[in-house]
Amino acid sequence: MNNHQANQGASRRKLLSVIMPAYNEEENLPRAFDEVRSIFSTHLANYDYEVLLIDNCSSDLTNKVCESICEQDRRWRYIRFSRNFSSEISIAAGLRYAKGDATIVLFSDLQDPPELIPQFVKQWESGSDIVCGLLKKRQDGVWWKTLGARLAYAILSNYTDINIPRNVTDYRLMSRQVVDAMNKLGEQNRYFRGLVHWVGFRTSTVEYERRPRIKGESKAPFWYLTDFTIRALTSFSVAPLRLFGALGGGILVATSLYSVATACLWSVGAAIPGLTTVYILLLANLGVLSLGIGTLGEYIGRIYIETKHRPLWVVAEMRNIDIEKDQVFG
């Protein structure tokens, strides 16, 4: 490399990519457009940036709003899926198409404040490969969601094969090296927060308080959160299978002891009358077996999905972005 090339490399402005998943967020996107542009023009003016709007086939006017934004500023790029492939797949697609030296995941509902981006960038420039948003206090608006999130994090922290800090969110920055590593992970059943910590690298956190949702509705109802937790647990742990193995062993020991006790009582003429106890034991064993088979089925079902090797997503339309023909499918 000659001196001219070295000087060119030294003077190149770093590019930051912002991945912004969206599903029925027509009311929030104009505000997201204004806030993100303001942050970059005011606090990060020495960086180039791009914003990838990943639309999960919204049923409202999200696509029209995104197209209007892309016409106003070509740094904003728009990708619309052919159907709703889930927010996890939106993030995976954003990572694939992001070109930045660092990439930030920021949801378009703006409950995670964009003004933290300069802090993320500062920690990245100081040597962190991953900078995670960490909630100071878990408060999700309704008690069952807050309680469920705390319980889910407790389970994941104690029973997965990796260390997933409690109360971290999807709002985070990743270096180019981390993004490249993430793009090599091709599993269908994705848990973004787990995968980021699985790849390793130097990690730091930024504490913040989540904003209340101003417009639109939450896209995380009860059953979505339940499935999300099950998917996360089965993706990174075999603890549920071991739990039912231990439970089965415990029931076998208890049944053996009960059989010995019953035999002793029968031998002295004091056998327990009736079949009620037998019915209770049979139903208890049936319930445990059903739960065990259901847990095993979760793992087998996910193996079945992985063996199909289907694309993670299908792109229906795009704006301000060049995608190769083979990249239309994830």
C-alpha beads as a LAMMPS data file, in Angstrom:
LAMMPS data file: protein, C-alpha beads

330 atoms
329 bonds

1 atom types
1 bond types

-500.0 500.0 xlo xhi
-500.0 500.0 ylo yhi
-500.0 500.0 zlo zhi

Masses

1 110.0

Atoms # bond

1 1 1 0.000 0.000 0.000
2 1 1 1.448 3.407 -0.983
3 1 1 1.205 6.588 1.094
4 1 1 -1.693 7.959 -0.975
5 1 1 -3.776 4.817 -0.365
6 1 1 -2.901 4.867 3.323
7 1 1 -4.003 8.505 3.606
8 1 1 -7.252 7.705 1.821
9 1 1 -7.930 4.856 4.237
10 1 1 -7.149 7.045 7.240
11 1 1 -9.440 9.832 6.067
12 1 1 -12.427 7.630 5.203
13 1 1 -15.485 8.514 7.273
14 1 1 -16.854 5.566 9.186
15 1 1 -20.295 4.324 8.215
16 1 1 -22.926 3.517 10.835
17 1 1 -25.883 1.330 9.895
18 1 1 -29.181 1.504 11.784
19 1 1 -31.529 -1.468 11.436
20 1 1 -35.114 -0.391 12.084
21 1 1 -37.686 -3.234 12.008
22 1 1 -41.256 -2.036 11.457
23 1 1 -44.674 -3.658 11.498
24 1 1 -47.748 -1.418 11.324
25 1 1 -45.833 1.632 12.533
26 1 1 -47.185 4.286 10.153
27 1 1 -47.763 6.680 13.066
28 1 1 -44.291 6.321 14.603
29 1 1 -42.057 6.298 11.520
30 1 1 -42.203 10.070 10.775
31 1 1 -41.075 10.762 14.334
32 1 1 -38.346 8.127 14.036
33 1 1 -37.176 9.785 10.812
34 1 1 -36.921 13.194 12.488
35 1 1 -35.270 11.986 15.691
36 1 1 -32.635 9.789 14.060
37 1 1 -31.682 12.448 11.515
38 1 1 -31.402 14.996 14.312
39 1 1 -29.126 12.726 16.371
40 1 1 -26.747 12.150 13.468
41 1 1 -26.647 15.773 12.328
42 1 1 -26.124 17.114 15.854
43 1 1 -23.980 14.543 17.654
44 1 1 -22.527 12.263 14.960
45 1 1 -21.894 14.657 12.092
46 1 1 -18.439 13.168 11.470
47 1 1 -19.961 9.792 10.584
48 1 1 -21.773 8.652 7.479
49 1 1 -24.893 6.620 8.142
50 1 1 -27.640 4.533 6.584
51 1 1 -30.981 3.399 7.992
52 1 1 -32.465 0.079 6.891
53 1 1 -36.249 0.051 7.278
54 1 1 -37.275 -3.610 7.386
55 1 1 -41.035 -3.868 6.849
56 1 1 -42.620 -7.177 7.877
57 1 1 -45.380 -6.838 5.275
58 1 1 -47.373 -4.291 7.291
59 1 1 -51.112 -4.127 6.716
60 1 1 -51.393 -0.362 7.299
61 1 1 -49.710 2.512 5.418
62 1 1 -46.202 1.738 6.692
63 1 1 -45.013 1.008 3.153
64 1 1 -46.229 4.398 1.874
65 1 1 -44.590 6.217 4.773
66 1 1 -41.313 4.353 4.204
67 1 1 -41.360 5.153 0.491
68 1 1 -41.923 8.834 1.267
69 1 1 -39.016 8.833 3.742
70 1 1 -36.730 7.191 1.184
71 1 1 -37.608 9.876 -1.374
72 1 1 -36.680 12.608 1.122
73 1 1 -33.351 11.069 2.137
74 1 1 -31.536 8.417 0.117
75 1 1 -29.573 7.333 3.170
76 1 1 -32.804 5.716 4.298
77 1 1 -33.320 2.367 2.597
78 1 1 -36.471 0.278 2.537
79 1 1 -36.977 -3.487 2.349
80 1 1 -40.447 -5.017 2.459
81 1 1 -40.925 -8.736 3.067
82 1 1 -43.468 -10.795 1.135
83 1 1 -45.137 -11.694 4.464
84 1 1 -44.550 -11.304 8.189
85 1 1 -41.411 -13.327 8.915
86 1 1 -41.142 -12.017 12.552
87 1 1 -39.002 -9.315 14.112
88 1 1 -36.154 -11.786 14.676
89 1 1 -35.900 -12.346 10.933
90 1 1 -36.122 -8.585 10.331
91 1 1 -32.983 -8.156 12.407
92 1 1 -31.260 -11.039 10.594
93 1 1 -32.049 -9.441 7.221
94 1 1 -30.867 -6.042 8.417
95 1 1 -27.549 -7.539 9.513
96 1 1 -27.145 -9.181 6.112
97 1 1 -27.741 -5.975 4.158
98 1 1 -25.994 -3.522 6.529
99 1 1 -22.728 -2.130 5.165
100 1 1 -21.605 -0.141 8.201
101 1 1 -18.433 -0.362 10.254
102 1 1 -20.872 -0.722 13.156
103 1 1 -24.563 -1.599 13.161
104 1 1 -27.279 -0.517 15.604
105 1 1 -30.665 -2.207 16.095
106 1 1 -33.395 0.327 16.904
107 1 1 -37.098 -0.521 16.732
108 1 1 -39.328 2.017 15.018
109 1 1 -41.726 2.398 17.975
110 1 1 -38.969 4.499 19.635
111 1 1 -39.518 3.059 23.098
112 1 1 -35.740 2.692 23.069
113 1 1 -34.456 6.315 22.904
114 1 1 -32.311 7.171 19.834
115 1 1 -30.364 9.743 21.873
116 1 1 -28.349 6.856 23.340
117 1 1 -26.735 6.136 19.976
118 1 1 -23.814 8.569 20.589
119 1 1 -23.070 6.752 23.871
120 1 1 -23.102 3.411 22.054
121 1 1 -20.716 4.772 19.432
122 1 1 -18.386 6.219 22.082
123 1 1 -18.065 2.851 23.810
124 1 1 -17.507 1.151 20.466
125 1 1 -14.732 3.609 19.624
126 1 1 -13.248 2.852 23.066
127 1 1 -12.899 -0.840 22.219
128 1 1 -16.250 -2.559 22.802
129 1 1 -17.426 -4.830 19.997
130 1 1 -20.954 -5.079 21.411
131 1 1 -22.731 -2.334 23.334
132 1 1 -26.052 -3.499 24.824
133 1 1 -28.943 -1.405 26.057
134 1 1 -29.698 -2.391 29.662
135 1 1 -32.977 -1.433 31.314
136 1 1 -32.591 0.242 34.703
137 1 1 -36.036 -0.956 35.695
138 1 1 -38.247 -3.507 34.036
139 1 1 -41.612 -1.820 33.475
140 1 1 -43.694 -3.052 30.537
141 1 1 -46.959 -1.257 31.194
142 1 1 -48.960 -4.273 32.364
143 1 1 -48.076 -6.382 35.382
144 1 1 -48.172 -9.767 33.667
145 1 1 -45.751 -8.674 30.963
146 1 1 -43.289 -7.269 33.513
147 1 1 -43.552 -10.369 35.701
148 1 1 -43.280 -12.658 32.669
149 1 1 -40.175 -10.875 31.383
150 1 1 -38.460 -11.122 34.770
151 1 1 -39.312 -14.816 35.021
152 1 1 -38.113 -15.462 31.471
153 1 1 -34.784 -13.723 32.109
154 1 1 -34.330 -15.691 35.347
155 1 1 -34.877 -18.963 33.477
156 1 1 -32.589 -18.006 30.606
157 1 1 -29.848 -16.761 32.942
158 1 1 -29.828 -19.971 34.982
159 1 1 -30.557 -22.661 32.426
160 1 1 -28.905 -21.707 29.139
161 1 1 -25.405 -22.552 27.956
162 1 1 -24.414 -18.895 27.585
163 1 1 -24.413 -15.882 29.848
164 1 1 -27.345 -13.656 28.843
165 1 1 -27.429 -10.587 31.133
166 1 1 -30.814 -9.849 32.662
167 1 1 -32.833 -6.927 31.300
168 1 1 -30.741 -6.411 28.172
169 1 1 -32.767 -5.503 25.105
170 1 1 -32.419 -5.855 21.351
171 1 1 -31.305 -2.207 21.295
172 1 1 -27.556 -2.550 20.807
173 1 1 -24.541 -1.737 18.667
174 1 1 -22.347 -4.377 17.024
175 1 1 -18.998 -3.937 15.321
176 1 1 -18.396 -5.116 11.758
177 1 1 -16.599 -8.176 13.098
178 1 1 -19.601 -9.166 15.192
179 1 1 -22.030 -8.587 12.306
180 1 1 -19.908 -10.757 10.005
181 1 1 -19.924 -13.510 12.634
182 1 1 -23.693 -13.220 13.067
183 1 1 -24.221 -13.489 9.319
184 1 1 -22.583 -16.924 9.343
185 1 1 -25.260 -18.281 11.696
186 1 1 -27.954 -19.787 9.505
187 1 1 -30.415 -21.407 11.905
188 1 1 -34.126 -20.895 11.367
189 1 1 -35.076 -20.710 15.050
190 1 1 -33.383 -17.473 15.975
191 1 1 -33.000 -15.739 19.309
192 1 1 -31.062 -12.581 18.507
193 1 1 -29.993 -11.674 22.046
194 1 1 -28.694 -15.176 22.645
195 1 1 -26.844 -15.378 19.324
196 1 1 -25.072 -12.066 19.945
197 1 1 -23.717 -13.325 23.263
198 1 1 -22.927 -16.728 21.781
199 1 1 -20.468 -15.267 19.250
200 1 1 -18.559 -13.630 22.117
201 1 1 -16.372 -10.503 21.757
202 1 1 -15.918 -7.598 24.162
203 1 1 -19.243 -6.410 25.542
204 1 1 -20.337 -3.359 27.511
205 1 1 -23.721 -1.916 28.487
206 1 1 -25.528 1.418 28.601
207 1 1 -28.309 1.772 31.160
208 1 1 -31.515 3.549 30.231
209 1 1 -35.202 3.789 30.941
210 1 1 -37.586 2.667 28.235
211 1 1 -40.057 5.230 26.946
212 1 1 -43.794 4.557 26.987
213 1 1 -45.321 3.809 23.606
214 1 1 -46.916 7.023 22.324
215 1 1 -48.715 5.728 19.242
216 1 1 -49.706 2.362 17.853
217 1 1 -50.137 -0.944 19.646
218 1 1 -47.638 -3.384 21.126
219 1 1 -46.663 -6.216 18.794
220 1 1 -45.841 -8.545 21.713
221 1 1 -49.034 -10.122 23.110
222 1 1 -48.986 -12.844 25.780
223 1 1 -48.662 -15.841 23.469
224 1 1 -45.914 -14.165 21.438
225 1 1 -43.882 -13.644 24.620
226 1 1 -44.522 -17.247 25.683
227 1 1 -43.337 -18.602 22.337
228 1 1 -40.391 -16.185 22.434
229 1 1 -39.254 -17.584 25.804
230 1 1 -39.685 -21.210 24.724
231 1 1 -37.771 -20.545 21.522
232 1 1 -34.951 -18.861 23.431
233 1 1 -34.709 -21.675 25.981
234 1 1 -34.798 -24.516 23.459
235 1 1 -32.261 -22.747 21.233
236 1 1 -29.596 -22.557 23.915
237 1 1 -30.323 -25.238 26.492
238 1 1 -31.281 -28.895 26.949
239 1 1 -32.215 -28.206 30.587
240 1 1 -35.956 -28.961 30.024
241 1 1 -35.081 -32.442 28.753
242 1 1 -32.778 -33.051 31.715
243 1 1 -35.458 -31.756 34.063
244 1 1 -37.965 -34.340 32.872
245 1 1 -35.301 -37.029 33.029
246 1 1 -34.674 -36.140 36.679
247 1 1 -38.410 -35.887 37.349
248 1 1 -38.964 -39.322 35.818
249 1 1 -36.229 -40.777 38.019
250 1 1 -37.776 -39.150 41.092
251 1 1 -41.227 -40.545 40.274
252 1 1 -39.705 -44.012 39.761
253 1 1 -38.053 -43.856 43.190
254 1 1 -41.231 -42.575 44.837
255 1 1 -43.322 -45.265 43.149
256 1 1 -40.882 -47.968 44.296
257 1 1 -41.028 -46.732 47.887
258 1 1 -44.820 -46.561 47.741
259 1 1 -44.941 -50.124 46.385
260 1 1 -42.765 -51.388 49.217
261 1 1 -44.909 -49.576 51.799
262 1 1 -48.114 -50.986 50.286
263 1 1 -46.667 -54.501 50.291
264 1 1 -45.678 -54.171 53.941
265 1 1 -49.176 -52.953 54.885
266 1 1 -50.774 -55.779 52.902
267 1 1 -48.586 -58.383 54.650
268 1 1 -49.893 -57.352 58.053
269 1 1 -53.476 -57.149 56.871
270 1 1 -53.645 -53.360 56.704
271 1 1 -53.732 -52.804 52.935
272 1 1 -55.112 -49.458 51.790
273 1 1 -58.690 -49.991 50.527
274 1 1 -60.068 -48.678 47.223
275 1 1 -58.520 -47.613 43.958
276 1 1 -58.430 -43.827 44.548
277 1 1 -54.692 -43.771 45.242
278 1 1 -54.021 -45.866 42.147
279 1 1 -56.028 -43.492 39.990
280 1 1 -54.222 -40.465 41.412
281 1 1 -50.808 -42.027 40.747
282 1 1 -51.817 -43.037 37.226
283 1 1 -53.069 -39.523 36.419
284 1 1 -49.953 -37.931 37.912
285 1 1 -47.702 -40.178 35.829
286 1 1 -49.792 -39.520 32.732
287 1 1 -49.497 -35.765 33.259
288 1 1 -45.732 -35.929 33.701
289 1 1 -45.359 -38.153 30.647
290 1 1 -47.468 -35.777 28.549
291 1 1 -45.385 -32.789 29.611
292 1 1 -42.211 -34.700 28.879
293 1 1 -43.407 -35.752 25.426
294 1 1 -44.491 -32.173 24.731
295 1 1 -41.062 -30.859 25.702
296 1 1 -39.368 -33.457 23.529
297 1 1 -41.725 -32.485 20.720
298 1 1 -40.548 -28.858 20.932
299 1 1 -36.988 -29.949 20.247
300 1 1 -37.934 -32.428 17.524
301 1 1 -40.171 -29.827 15.853
302 1 1 -37.321 -27.318 15.756
303 1 1 -34.983 -29.951 14.318
304 1 1 -37.633 -30.647 11.654
305 1 1 -37.797 -26.952 10.754
306 1 1 -34.004 -26.684 10.526
307 1 1 -33.744 -29.658 8.151
308 1 1 -35.909 -27.935 5.520
309 1 1 -33.263 -25.264 4.831
310 1 1 -35.838 -22.782 3.599
311 1 1 -34.856 -19.124 3.147
312 1 1 -35.263 -17.031 6.284
313 1 1 -37.106 -14.301 4.355
314 1 1 -38.321 -13.260 0.905
315 1 1 -38.005 -9.643 -0.272
316 1 1 -41.058 -8.278 -2.099
317 1 1 -39.843 -4.724 -2.814
318 1 1 -37.085 -2.301 -1.910
319 1 1 -36.014 1.333 -2.205
320 1 1 -32.565 2.980 -2.257
321 1 1 -30.759 -0.326 -1.904
322 1 1 -28.977 -2.619 -4.336
323 1 1 -29.522 -6.294 -3.610
324 1 1 -28.030 -9.084 -5.668
325 1 1 -30.445 -11.599 -7.142
326 1 1 -29.420 -14.297 -4.666
327 1 1 -29.898 -11.902 -1.741
328 1 1 -33.635 -11.479 -2.292
329 1 1 -33.927 -14.724 -0.318
330 1 1 -32.424 -14.864 3.152

Bonds

1 1 1 2
2 1 2 3
3 1 3 4
4 1 4 5
5 1 5 6
6 1 6 7
7 1 7 8
8 1 8 9
9 1 9 10
10 1 10 11
11 1 11 12
12 1 12 13
13 1 13 14
14 1 14 15
15 1 15 16
16 1 16 17
17 1 17 18
18 1 18 19
19 1 19 20
20 1 20 21
21 1 21 22
22 1 22 23
23 1 23 24
24 1 24 25
25 1 25 26
26 1 26 27
27 1 27 28
28 1 28 29
29 1 29 30
30 1 30 31
31 1 31 32
32 1 32 33
33 1 33 34
34 1 34 35
35 1 35 36
36 1 36 37
37 1 37 38
38 1 38 39
39 1 39 40
40 1 40 41
41 1 41 42
42 1 42 43
43 1 43 44
44 1 44 45
45 1 45 46
46 1 46 47
47 1 47 48
48 1 48 49
49 1 49 50
50 1 50 51
51 1 51 52
52 1 52 53
53 1 53 54
54 1 54 55
55 1 55 56
56 1 56 57
57 1 57 58
58 1 58 59
59 1 59 60
60 1 60 61
61 1 61 62
62 1 62 63
63 1 63 64
64 1 64 65
65 1 65 66
66 1 66 67
67 1 67 68
68 1 68 69
69 1 69 70
70 1 70 71
71 1 71 72
72 1 72 73
73 1 73 74
74 1 74 75
75 1 75 76
76 1 76 77
77 1 77 78
78 1 78 79
79 1 79 80
80 1 80 81
81 1 81 82
82 1 82 83
83 1 83 84
84 1 84 85
85 1 85 86
86 1 86 87
87 1 87 88
88 1 88 89
89 1 89 90
90 1 90 91
91 1 91 92
92 1 92 93
93 1 93 94
94 1 94 95
95 1 95 96
96 1 96 97
97 1 97 98
98 1 98 99
99 1 99 100
100 1 100 101
101 1 101 102
102 1 102 103
103 1 103 104
104 1 104 105
105 1 105 106
106 1 106 107
107 1 107 108
108 1 108 109
109 1 109 110
110 1 110 111
111 1 111 112
112 1 112 113
113 1 113 114
114 1 114 115
115 1 115 116
116 1 116 117
117 1 117 118
118 1 118 119
119 1 119 120
120 1 120 121
121 1 121 122
122 1 122 123
123 1 123 124
124 1 124 125
125 1 125 126
126 1 126 127
127 1 127 128
128 1 128 129
129 1 129 130
130 1 130 131
131 1 131 132
132 1 132 133
133 1 133 134
134 1 134 135
135 1 135 136
136 1 136 137
137 1 137 138
138 1 138 139
139 1 139 140
140 1 140 141
141 1 141 142
142 1 142 143
143 1 143 144
144 1 144 145
145 1 145 146
146 1 146 147
147 1 147 148
148 1 148 149
149 1 149 150
150 1 150 151
151 1 151 152
152 1 152 153
153 1 153 154
154 1 154 155
155 1 155 156
156 1 156 157
157 1 157 158
158 1 158 159
159 1 159 160
160 1 160 161
161 1 161 162
162 1 162 163
163 1 163 164
164 1 164 165
165 1 165 166
166 1 166 167
167 1 167 168
168 1 168 169
169 1 169 170
170 1 170 171
171 1 171 172
172 1 172 173
173 1 173 174
174 1 174 175
175 1 175 176
176 1 176 177
177 1 177 178
178 1 178 179
179 1 179 180
180 1 180 181
181 1 181 182
182 1 182 183
183 1 183 184
184 1 184 185
185 1 185 186
186 1 186 187
187 1 187 188
188 1 188 189
189 1 189 190
190 1 190 191
191 1 191 192
192 1 192 193
193 1 193 194
194 1 194 195
195 1 195 196
196 1 196 197
197 1 197 198
198 1 198 199
199 1 199 200
200 1 200 201
201 1 201 202
202 1 202 203
203 1 203 204
204 1 204 205
205 1 205 206
206 1 206 207
207 1 207 208
208 1 208 209
209 1 209 210
210 1 210 211
211 1 211 212
212 1 212 213
213 1 213 214
214 1 214 215
215 1 215 216
216 1 216 217
217 1 217 218
218 1 218 219
219 1 219 220
220 1 220 221
221 1 221 222
222 1 222 223
223 1 223 224
224 1 224 225
225 1 225 226
226 1 226 227
227 1 227 228
228 1 228 229
229 1 229 230
230 1 230 231
231 1 231 232
232 1 232 233
233 1 233 234
234 1 234 235
235 1 235 236
236 1 236 237
237 1 237 238
238 1 238 239
239 1 239 240
240 1 240 241
241 1 241 242
242 1 242 243
243 1 243 244
244 1 244 245
245 1 245 246
246 1 246 247
247 1 247 248
248 1 248 249
249 1 249 250
250 1 250 251
251 1 251 252
252 1 252 253
253 1 253 254
254 1 254 255
255 1 255 256
256 1 256 257
257 1 257 258
258 1 258 259
259 1 259 260
260 1 260 261
261 1 261 262
262 1 262 263
263 1 263 264
264 1 264 265
265 1 265 266
266 1 266 267
267 1 267 268
268 1 268 269
269 1 269 270
270 1 270 271
271 1 271 272
272 1 272 273
273 1 273 274
274 1 274 275
275 1 275 276
276 1 276 277
277 1 277 278
278 1 278 279
279 1 279 280
280 1 280 281
281 1 281 282
282 1 282 283
283 1 283 284
284 1 284 285
285 1 285 286
286 1 286 287
287 1 287 288
288 1 288 289
289 1 289 290
290 1 290 291
291 1 291 292
292 1 292 293
293 1 293 294
294 1 294 295
295 1 295 296
296 1 296 297
297 1 297 298
298 1 298 299
299 1 299 300
300 1 300 301
301 1 301 302
302 1 302 303
303 1 303 304
304 1 304 305
305 1 305 306
306 1 306 307
307 1 307 308
308 1 308 309
309 1 309 310
310 1 310 311
311 1 311 312
312 1 312 313
313 1 313 314
314 1 314 315
315 1 315 316
316 1 316 317
317 1 317 318
318 1 318 319
319 1 319 320
320 1 320 321
321 1 321 322
322 1 322 323
323 1 323 324
324 1 324 325
325 1 325 326
326 1 326 327
327 1 327 328
328 1 328 329
329 1 329 330
